[in-house]
Amino acid sequence: MIELLNPGPVLFIGPVEIVLVGIILLVLLFGPRAPEIAQHAGEAVGKFQRSKKQVEDEVEEVRDELEIDEDINEIKGEVEEIKGDVESTVELEGTEKQPETETETSHGQSPDNP
């Protein structure tokens, strides 16, 4: 019964062990070409990292553009609101000036004959 509770040593395989096994297999299977293969693998990893950095930079650029677009939309909304206020003010001033022109025409003055 004690043997069931203690199965023995636990085999732990981490990333370091996996890399070591990969290197050993590389040397055993490919012998003299192993350094060349390792060089190509290193170049591939470097290209991958550069590509990853490039994609991250592009994503950051798009995020910045989206933030600018949000700011532009906010400003457009404010401009539309101001435009509405100006139009309503102009309409109010136009209705206040109309009675004055009617009074002028009732006194015999017309816009065509000064």
C-alpha positions as CSV (number, residue, x, y, z in Angstrom):
1,M,0.0,0.0,0.0
2,I,2.9,2.4,0.7
3,E,4.2,1.7,-2.8
4,L,1.0,3.0,-4.4
5,L,1.3,6.4,-2.6
6,N,5.0,6.9,-3.7
7,P,5.3,6.0,-7.4
8,G,8.9,7.0,-7.6
9,P,10.8,9.9,-9.1
10,V,8.8,12.3,-11.2
11,L,10.3,12.9,-14.7
12,F,10.4,16.7,-15.4
13,I,11.0,17.8,-18.9
14,G,11.3,21.5,-19.3
15,P,12.4,23.8,-22.1
16,V,16.1,23.4,-21.4
17,E,15.9,19.6,-21.5
18,I,14.0,19.7,-24.8
19,V,16.7,22.0,-26.4
20,L,19.4,19.7,-25.1
21,V,17.7,16.6,-26.6
22,G,17.2,18.6,-29.9
23,I,20.9,19.4,-30.1
24,I,21.9,15.8,-29.4
25,L,19.6,14.6,-32.1
26,L,20.9,17.2,-34.5
27,V,24.5,16.1,-34.0
28,L,23.6,12.4,-34.2
29,L,21.4,12.6,-37.3
30,F,23.2,15.3,-39.3
31,G,26.8,15.0,-38.1
32,P,29.0,17.5,-39.9
33,R,26.1,19.5,-41.3
34,A,24.9,20.3,-37.8
35,P,26.6,23.7,-37.6
36,E,25.2,24.7,-40.9
37,I,21.7,23.7,-39.9
38,A,22.0,25.5,-36.6
39,Q,23.1,28.6,-38.5
40,H,20.1,28.5,-40.7
41,A,17.8,27.9,-37.7
42,G,19.3,31.0,-36.0
43,E,18.8,33.1,-39.1
44,A,15.2,31.9,-39.3
45,V,14.6,32.9,-35.6
46,G,16.2,36.3,-36.3
47,K,13.9,36.8,-39.3
48,F,10.9,35.8,-37.2
49,Q,11.8,38.3,-34.5
50,R,12.3,41.1,-37.0
51,S,8.9,40.3,-38.7
52,K,7.3,40.2,-35.3
53,K,8.7,43.6,-34.4
54,Q,7.5,45.0,-37.8
55,V,4.0,43.7,-37.2
56,E,4.0,45.1,-33.6
57,D,5.0,48.5,-35.0
58,E,2.3,48.4,-37.7
59,V,-0.3,47.5,-35.0
60,E,0.8,50.4,-32.9
61,E,0.6,52.7,-35.9
62,V,-2.9,51.6,-36.6
63,R,-3.9,52.1,-32.9
64,D,-2.5,55.7,-33.1
65,E,-4.5,56.3,-36.3
66,L,-7.7,55.0,-34.6
67,E,-7.1,57.3,-31.7
68,I,-6.7,60.2,-34.1
69,D,-9.9,59.2,-35.9
70,E,-11.8,59.2,-32.6
71,D,-10.4,62.7,-31.9
72,I,-11.5,63.9,-35.3
73,N,-15.0,62.4,-34.9
74,E,-15.3,64.2,-31.5
75,I,-14.2,67.5,-33.1
76,K,-16.6,67.0,-36.0
77,G,-19.5,66.5,-33.5
78,E,-18.5,69.8,-31.8
79,V,-18.3,71.6,-35.1
80,E,-21.8,70.4,-36.1
81,E,-23.1,71.5,-32.7
82,I,-21.6,75.0,-33.2
83,K,-22.9,75.1,-36.8
84,G,-26.4,74.4,-35.5
85,D,-26.1,77.1,-32.9
86,V,-24.9,79.6,-35.5
87,E,-27.7,78.7,-37.9
88,S,-30.3,79.1,-35.2
89,T,-28.8,82.5,-34.2
90,V,-28.8,83.7,-37.8
91,E,-32.4,82.6,-38.2
92,L,-33.4,84.5,-35.0
93,E,-31.5,87.7,-36.2
94,G,-33.2,87.3,-39.6
95,T,-36.7,87.3,-38.0
96,E,-35.9,90.3,-35.9
97,K,-34.7,92.3,-38.9
98,Q,-37.7,91.5,-41.1
99,P,-40.1,93.8,-39.3
100,E,-37.7,96.7,-39.8
101,T,-37.7,96.2,-43.5
102,E,-41.5,96.1,-43.6
103,T,-41.6,99.4,-41.7
104,E,-39.2,101.0,-44.2
105,T,-41.4,99.8,-47.1
106,S,-44.5,101.1,-45.5
107,H,-43.1,104.7,-45.3
108,G,-42.9,104.7,-49.1
109,Q,-39.3,103.7,-49.4
110,S,-38.6,100.7,-51.5
111,P,-35.3,98.9,-52.0
112,D,-35.4,99.6,-55.7
113,N,-36.0,103.4,-55.3
114,P,-33.8,105.0,-52.7
